[in-house]
Amino acid sequence: MKKFRLLSILAVSALLFACNNPDSPSTSSGGANSSTPTSQNTGGTSEVETEVSTIAQVHKMTAGSTATVRGVVVSVTTKSYLIADATGKMVVWLDATPGAEIIKDAYLEVSGAIAARNGNMQFTSSATVKVLTEGKPTLTETPETWDGAKFDAFKNTAEGERGIGKLITFEGVLSKGSYLNISIAGTQTQASLNYLTSDQSDALEDGKTYTFVAYVIELNSGGYVNLYLVSATEKDVPVVPATEMTVAQALEADSGTKVIVKALIQAVSNTTKAIVIGDTSGDMLVYIGGNTALTYTVGQYVQVDGKVGLQNGMKQIASGSTITVLTEGAPTLETKEPTEWNGAAFDTFVGKEAAEREVCELITFKGLLSVSGSYFNVLLEGANEKTQASIKCNTDIKTTLESGNGKVYTFTGYTADVSSNNAGMKYVNVYLTAVEEAAYSNVSS
């Protein structure tokens, strides 16, 4: 009896050992050394399912995080593309032409680190992309009609709260130069078409009015609303002849208005290819552009046939105008005394809305010149560290300033627009009429 019990115990122990020993032969019908597969283990390797986030969730992450999203390509540019899911849209930034697999309506899985840009998150060029062949969602969107007030509202919304990728339609006048900017009735806020293909760009003409359909991407550092273009349909606008105006009347005219202005040249800039003109009613900038050196001189009486445009919110006569030097009829203008500005005056100017700033006010100020390549910036005593003047000048003054890095000068010239960069610097552009080296100041770099 004792022997039987001992044998039973040994048999049970052997059975338990076999069940718990992975090297023991299986008793399944699969034969010796076969294993039973499970959903977590196939061929002995565990598969980790990719965690997919929605686009809305990614926009709430912090820069530097990694994420994976699945989305449909809704727009492709020469440097990036825009993807969408049911929760939102985001940019995949490449800084290069997208690959052949990146086409409109493609369904992609994008994985990688995200970076912040103007309040939105985007994937960088290091992201990996996989084309998906099933599971593509059906996304529909009707463009929202925007007018000038809608553009202003977008601009005035806090960064991070504007959102990205709204599909809109609106009318505007295209200014086609180094950039493709759009003037919109009822606002001084301009839109800018980003990274167009050659086919898109070739189909657009300077000065024409279009009905645009586009995705809103961001507000850039210059105050322009960046767009990815979907379509542009030329609008049949009756031809309106140019109207002869004084400078003051041209400054009151809507952007896109054709004007004829006769005035005296007050300043010439070969660094930005522009002139300042003036009559008895005021002064304004005429932007010429291009790469050809200007041969105009201060005091010439000219007729400018062109269109009113905006540069960083400031009224000017835009590029593309015709300038004719007149030989008679020049008015006699009183000699202007410049207003002396200190650092606080520059800060006040920068702090105003673009539409509220004085246009082409003649000023004089002292500052420390900083020369960097083709840029001539001035550090201003008493101004915010983010506020500087940026000098625009003729060839003779440029020659003087090129060897003046670190010197203090007294500058005299006309104020123009305020430009900015991604570091938060604000530059008051000043078109010089005179410069004189001054005594040392405690302005520091």
Phi and psi in degrees as a GROMACS rama.xvg file:
@    title "Ramachandran Plot"
@    xaxis  label "Phi"
@    yaxis  label "Psi"
@TYPE xy
-64.4673  -37.9267  LYS-2
-64.9893  -39.2498  LYS-3
-64.1275  -43.959  PHE-4
-61.5558  -41.507  ARG-5
-62.1982  -43.5819  LEU-6
-63.6778  -37.7265  LEU-7
-63.8829  -43.5821  SER-8
-62.6728  -42.3933  ILE-9
-64.7994  -38.5449  LEU-10
-64.9506  -43.3061  ALA-11
-63.8406  -42.2987  VAL-12
-61.7073  -42.8455  SER-13
-63.7164  -38.882  ALA-14
-64.9677  -43.7251  LEU-15
-62.6815  -41.0073  LEU-16
-61.4504  -43.3863  PHE-17
-64.5162  -38.3734  ALA-18
-68.6648  -30.9747  CYS-19
-98.2224  -4.78935  ASN-20
-99.8659  113.63  ASN-21
-67.3434  -16.2979  PRO-22
-90.1099  -6.75461  ASP-23
-78.5759  151.164  SER-24
-60.6416  140.346  PRO-25
-77.0886  151.441  SER-26
-98.9228  7.67375  THR-27
-76.7884  170.125  SER-28
-74.4706  -3.53588  SER-29
-74.8447  -7.88328  GLY-30
94.9261  179.545  GLY-31
-62.304  138.37  ALA-32
63.6436  14.4788  ASN-33
-86.6703  152.623  SER-34
-125.623  155.807  SER-35
-90.8514  116.81  THR-36
-71.0478  152.727  PRO-37
-126.23  170.668  THR-38
-69.5869  -22.365  SER-39
-90.7419  -13.4092  GLN-40
-140.59  112.843  ASN-41
-125.043  119.249  THR-42
70.0463  19.1684  GLY-43
85.1637  4.74421  GLY-44
-118.412  129.673  THR-45
-79.1269  134.503  SER-46
-100.579  123.279  GLU-47
-98.5348  117.4  VAL-48
-70.8245  132.94  GLU-49
-64.4895  132.656  THR-50
-84.4346  115.851  GLU-51
-102.143  127.94  VAL-52
-100.768  157.107  SER-53
-79.999  160.929  THR-54
-63.2968  -38.2253  ILE-55
-60.0455  -39.1076  ALA-56
-66.4536  -38.6992  GLN-57
-64.63  -38.5451  VAL-58
-64.2248  -16.9817  HIS-59
-93.8296  -5.25017  LYS-60
-78.796  170.05  MET-61
-95.1518  152.088  THR-62
-58.0976  139.306  ALA-63
97.4895  -15.4563  GLY-64
-68.3312  158.315  SER-65
-108.057  147.441  THR-66
-153.501  162.032  ALA-67
-129.867  128.66  THR-68
-129.976  159.51  VAL-69
-121.28  126.64  ARG-70
-153.795  164.833  GLY-71
-97.5901  134.082  VAL-72
-72.0215  121.724  VAL-73
-109.994  -16.2978  VAL-74
-155.304  139.799  SER-75
-126.866  127.576  VAL-76
-113.869  -174.14  THR-77
-80.474  -5.29326  THR-78
-134.417  -1.99792  LYS-79
-166.197  178.877  SER-80
-150.101  161.049  TYR-81
-114.693  127.838  LEU-82
-114.91  156.211  ILE-83
-139.174  146.214  ALA-84
-129.568  -167.972  ASP-85
-69.0095  -12.6933  ALA-86
-105.11  -12.7334  THR-87
162.651  -164.225  GLY-88
-136.753  156.355  LYS-89
-155.033  156.696  MET-90
-90.3805  140.589  VAL-91
-107.535  108.176  VAL-92
-92.1816  126.916  TRP-93
-113.842  -28.6787  LEU-94
57.9398  29.1008  ASP-95
-163.233  165.734  ALA-96
-66.0954  128.502  THR-97
-60.0435  152.141  PRO-98
-66.3846  169.653  GLY-99
-63.1248  -24.6524  ALA-100
-78.238  -12.6312  GLU-101
-89.4678  94.3572  ILE-102
-129.28  158.365  ILE-103
-58.3625  136.608  LYS-104
80.0522  -1.14035  ASP-105
-66.7972  145.091  ALA-106
-104.397  119.891  TYR-107
-124.796  153.419  LEU-108
-111.1  120.142  GLU-109
-115.715  129.033  VAL-110
-131.453  142.091  SER-111
154.467  -172.457  GLY-112
-76.7277  150.124  ALA-113
-112.36  153.395  ILE-114
-132.371  155.437  ALA-115
-93.3576  140.968  ALA-116
-148.544  116.775  ARG-117
47.9472  42.6964  ASN-118
91.0853  -2.37545  GLY-119
-121.622  157.785  ASN-120
-96.0512  145.01  MET-121
-145.518  155.019  GLN-122
-78.0671  152.006  PHE-123
-99.9024  -179.886  THR-124
-67.2481  -12.8624  SER-125
-83.1552  -3.93539  SER-126
-64.5712  146.448  ALA-127
-98.1189  146.483  THR-128
-129.701  134.469  VAL-129
-127.28  129.049  LYS-130
-79.8957  126.949  VAL-131
-99.0197  143.157  LEU-132
-108.31  -4.08103  THR-133
-148.429  161.274  GLU-134
86.31  7.61709  GLY-135
-65.1522  126.261  LYS-136
-77.4043  157.737  PRO-137
-95.814  115.47  THR-138
-114.622  129.455  LEU-139
-126.393  144.512  THR-140
-152.961  133.519  GLU-141
-103.024  129.265  THR-142
-63.4056  140.128  PRO-143
-90.5531  134.62  GLU-144
-77.8349  125.807  THR-145
-112.901  142.277  TRP-146
-117.294  -171.476  ASP-147
-58.6977  -37.8214  GLY-148
-64.5558  -36.1682  ALA-149
-66.69  -39.5236  LYS-150
-65.2459  -40.6448  PHE-151
-63.3808  -40.8703  ASP-152
-62.8684  -41.09  ALA-153
-62.5892  -44.5047  PHE-154
-63.1705  -36.4922  LYS-155
-85.4435  -5.60782  ASN-156
-75.4201  142.043  THR-157
-62.1836  144.945  ALA-158
-59.2489  138.757  GLU-159
93.4954  -14.2328  GLY-160
-113.64  -3.21873  GLU-161
-75.0385  -29.326  ARG-162
78.6246  177.6  GLY-163
-147.463  142.386  ILE-164
93.1406  10.6029  GLY-165
-64.9587  133.383  LYS-166
-86.7376  122.209  LEU-167
-129.959  163.146  ILE-168
-132.943  142.335  THR-169
-162.666  165.948  PHE-170
-108.747  144.471  GLU-171
-166.862  167.38  GLY-172
-102.25  125.049  VAL-173
-84.5735  133.414  LEU-174
-111.536  111.022  SER-175
-108.761  104.398  LYS-176
-139.044  -128.355  GLY-177
-63.0892  -31.1097  SER-178
-123.097  161.641  TYR-179
-108.528  92.0099  LEU-180
-104.873  154.052  ASN-181
-126.985  124.988  ILE-182
-90.6157  135.133  SER-183
-120.972  133.692  ILE-184
-60.1868  139.287  ALA-185
87.4008  4.50795  GLY-186
-154.011  154.555  THR-187
-95.0975  -3.99129  GLN-188
-72.6751  131.68  THR-189
-111.297  153.7  GLN-190
-100.511  156.65  ALA-191
-136.228  127.186  SER-192
-84.0928  124.489  LEU-193
-103.211  134.086  ASN-194
53.1969  51.37  TYR-195
-71.7106  149.2  LEU-196
-70.8383  162.885  THR-197
-62.1511  -35.7938  SER-198
-64.315  -43.0652  ASP-199
-63.7828  -46.7529  GLN-200
-64.9203  -42.4795  SER-201
-63.6963  -26.0395  ASP-202
-80.7482  -8.73741  ALA-203
-104.545  142.946  LEU-204
-121.014  141.52  GLU-205
-62.1989  137.301  ASP-206
83.1543  -5.70924  GLY-207
-85.4196  152.841  LYS-208
-96.8694  130.943  THR-209
-128.775  155.487  TYR-210
-97.3143  114.927  THR-211
-100.824  144.311  PHE-212
-119.726  127.057  VAL-213
-157.926  161.805  ALA-214
-95.275  131.397  TYR-215
-79.532  124.916  VAL-216
-103.42  -53.2061  ILE-217
-168.826  170.838  GLU-218
-102.226  118.497  LEU-219
-82.8162  176.161  ASN-220
-65.8238  -19.919  SER-221
-88.7184  0.984831  GLY-222
88.7299  10.4858  GLY-223
-91.6003  144.883  TYR-224
-88.5213  109.368  VAL-225
-77.5557  136.171  ASN-226
-128.891  149.711  LEU-227
-104.428  119.81  TYR-228
-74.3004  136.438  LEU-229
-102.445  -50.4716  VAL-230
-157.544  158.874  SER-231
-141.698  121.429  ALA-232
-114.107  120.87  THR-233
-63.5397  135.141  GLU-234
-98.4657  134.158  LYS-235
-77.016  104.215  ASP-236
-111.617  129.413  VAL-237
-57.4147  140.227  PRO-238
-71.3025  122.841  VAL-239
-110.532  122.183  VAL-240
-66.2234  153.413  PRO-241
-66.8673  147.918  ALA-242
-113.047  132.017  THR-243
-72.1945  129.674  GLU-244
-138.521  160.705  MET-245
-79.1516  169.493  THR-246
-59.0112  -44.8705  VAL-247
-60.8181  -40.6014  ALA-248
-67.084  -38.8944  GLN-249
-63.5246  -36.3514  ALA-250
-69.2309  -21.1135  LEU-251
-91.5181  -13.611  GLU-252
-73.5118  154.75  ALA-253
-69.4367  152.398  ASP-254
-59.7052  135.452  SER-255
97.0012  -10.779  GLY-256
-69.4386  132.654  THR-257
-80.0216  129.846  LYS-258
-134.29  156.433  VAL-259
-123.133  119.844  ILE-260
-126.254  127.018  VAL-261
-106.079  125.536  LYS-262
-160.99  170.34  ALA-263
-94.9821  141.603  LEU-264
-74.3075  127.648  ILE-265
-103.921  -28.154  GLN-266
-156.349  150.188  ALA-267
-128.527  132.888  VAL-268
-122.349  117.433  SER-269
-90.3491  -10.5768  ASN-270
-77.9516  -28.6281  THR-271
-123.116  1.98181  THR-272
57.1817  67.3554  LYS-273
-152.397  161.001  ALA-274
-131.784  154.115  ILE-275
-104.818  128.232  VAL-276
-115.364  154.645  ILE-277
-148.949  148.524  GLY-278
-131.926  -165.627  ASP-279
-69.1458  -12.1356  THR-280
-97.3962  -15.7993  SER-281
156.01  -169.59  GLY-282
-131.868  152.027  ASP-283
-154.614  163.489  MET-284
-92.1455  141.54  LEU-285
-117.571  111.517  VAL-286
-87.1888  128.466  TYR-287
-106.797  -47.2554  ILE-288
73.4329  -169.603  GLY-289
84.3018  -176.188  GLY-290
-113.032  -1.95027  ASN-291
-83.4245  132.514  THR-292
-62.3863  139.417  ALA-293
-80.7469  141.108  LEU-294
-111.021  6.64891  THR-295
-70.3368  154.619  TYR-296
-129.416  153.274  THR-297
-61.2972  134.952  VAL-298
100.749  -14.9676  GLY-299
-68.1015  142.436  GLN-300
-95.9293  122.423  TYR-301
-130.26  155.968  VAL-302
-110.99  125.387  GLN-303
-110.871  117.732  VAL-304
-105.897  112.241  ASP-305
-166.165  -161.258  GLY-306
-121.942  144.161  LYS-307
-70.8476  135.286  VAL-308
-137.997  -177.229  GLY-309
-125.777  139.441  LEU-310
-129.99  110.133  GLN-311
51.803  38.5281  ASN-312
86.9594  -5.61705  GLY-313
-95.4158  133.591  MET-314
-68.6292  138.062  LYS-315
-155.858  171.862  GLN-316
-91.2918  123.74  ILE-317
-78.1709  170.752  ALA-318
-61.1927  156.276  SER-319
97.7644  0.433912  GLY-320
-77.2583  160.994  SER-321
-105.027  128.224  THR-322
-117.063  122.256  ILE-323
-117.182  127.163  THR-324
-79.6615  124.548  VAL-325
-96.5165  148.382  LEU-326
-104.976  -5.0081  THR-327
-151.889  162.431  GLU-328
89.4739  7.36218  GLY-329
-66.345  133.84  ALA-330
-76.8513  161.898  PRO-331
-100.5  119.626  THR-332
-102.803  141.706  LEU-333
-66.9342  145.895  GLU-334
-66.2746  130.246  THR-335
-94.1084  138.263  LYS-336
-97.4684  124.136  GLU-337
-68.3818  148.478  PRO-338
-85.2409  131.257  THR-339
-79.4485  127.016  GLU-340
-113.251  142.673  TRP-341
-113.063  -174.58  ASN-342
-58.5834  -39.1589  GLY-343
-63.332  -36.086  ALA-344
-65.667  -37.8436  ALA-345
-65.2534  -41.8999  PHE-346
-61.7999  -40.8422  ASP-347
-63.0345  -42.4078  THR-348
-61.9541  -46.2418  PHE-349
-63.6679  -35.0252  VAL-350
-73.8644  -12.2497  GLY-351
-81.515  154.415  LYS-352
-64.8468  149.181  GLU-353
-53.9916  -40.4401  ALA-354
-69.3656  -16.926  ALA-355
-97.0035  -7.12012  GLU-356
-77.497  145.007  ARG-357
-65.6752  135.667  GLU-358
-94.4552  122.826  VAL-359
53.2822  54.4418  CYS-360
-83.4153  133.875  GLU-361
-79.0636  120.823  LEU-362
-131.888  163.54  ILE-363
-133.999  141.796  THR-364
-158.287  162.368  PHE-365
-115.299  143.006  LYS-366
-169.398  169.623  GLY-367
-92.7207  121.702  LEU-368
-78.9117  134.058  LEU-369
-122.386  115.515  SER-370
-103.602  124.956  VAL-371
-138.201  101.565  SER-372
62.7729  -121.999  GLY-373
-93.5088  6.23042  SER-374
-100.148  136.255  TYR-375
-122.494  96.5469  PHE-376
-107.268  156.11  ASN-377
-126.353  124.43  VAL-378
-83.6392  134.368  LEU-379
-115.185  124.138  LEU-380
-64.496  129.325  GLU-381
86.8227  -2.77249  GLY-382
-92.3707  159.907  ALA-383
-55.6689  143.654  ASN-384
-62.0044  -17.1763  GLU-385
-92.7971  0.926527  LYS-386
-109.263  126.257  THR-387
-140.248  164.108  GLN-388
-97.0335  147.737  ALA-389
-122.115  122.875  SER-390
-88.8684  132.29  ILE-391
-119.353  131.614  LYS-392
-155.296  171.978  CYS-393
-81.9314  177.059  ASN-394
-64.2015  -40.1099  THR-395
-64.0857  -45.7986  ASP-396
-67.0898  -38.1613  ILE-397
-58.5606  -43.0787  LYS-398
-61.0308  -39.5644  THR-399
-64.9354  -44.3379  THR-400
-75.5016  -24.431  LEU-401
-58.9302  -27.2769  GLU-402
-105.35  16.2996  SER-403
-109.025  16.1105  GLY-404
-57.1607  128.759  ASN-405
86.3482  -1.46971  GLY-406
-93.901  157.221  LYS-407
-99.7666  131.781  VAL-408
-128.274  159.226  TYR-409
-102.908  121.164  THR-410
-107.375  142.964  PHE-411
-130.324  131.74  THR-412
-179.058  -175.035  GLY-413
-102.45  131.806  TYR-414
-70.759  148.829  THR-415
-131.921  -135.27  ALA-416
-83.0294  175.103  ASP-417
-112.724  120.539  VAL-418
-103.527  168.704  SER-419
-151.033  170.578  SER-420
-134.325  179.094  ASN-421
-70.2943  -14.581  ASN-422
-84.8171  0.700283  ALA-423
88.7318  4.89449  GLY-424
-70.7737  143.925  MET-425
-120.646  124.692  LYS-426
-115.55  121.994  TYR-427
-86.6053  113.45  VAL-428
-77.9436  126.694  ASN-429
-124.998  126.391  VAL-430
-95.8605  109.262  TYR-431
-76.5573  146.821  LEU-432
-113.334  -23.3237  THR-433
-159.873  155.052  ALA-434
-148.284  142.542  VAL-435
-144.927  131.747  GLU-436
-64.6526  136.988  GLU-437
-116.451  171.561  ALA-438
-66.8915  156.525  ALA-439
-57.7446  139.455  TYR-440
-119.77  165.817  SER-441
-87.9574  17.5905  ASN-442
-63.7388  128.139  VAL-443
-116.919  156.517  SER-444
